[in-house]
């Protein structure tokens, strides 16, 4: 399991704002991932993403890495923020925009 955690951390290190999702930002493959992407784009968040359908090991590893079973999973500064519902709540309250501006 150590190796998969290293791979996840390498991905998280590649961008302060990182979204593990179903599909890509251009072509989300579920409504929840589409909603998270929409919220991030609405606050001009510069983010990277990873399509969990392309790597089953990462997909399964993330569930134990974050102790969070569903996707999408948004990370800011390598900390799990949450999934689609939490991202939407943060967006609607204005908190997401603040978090994005403070991300380094």
Secondary structure, 3 states (H helix, E strand, C coil): CHHHHHHHHHHHHCCCEEEEECECCCCECCHHHHHHHHHHHHCCCCCEEEEHHHCHHHHHHHHHHCCCCCCCEEEECCEEEECHHHHHHHHHHCHHHHHHHHCC
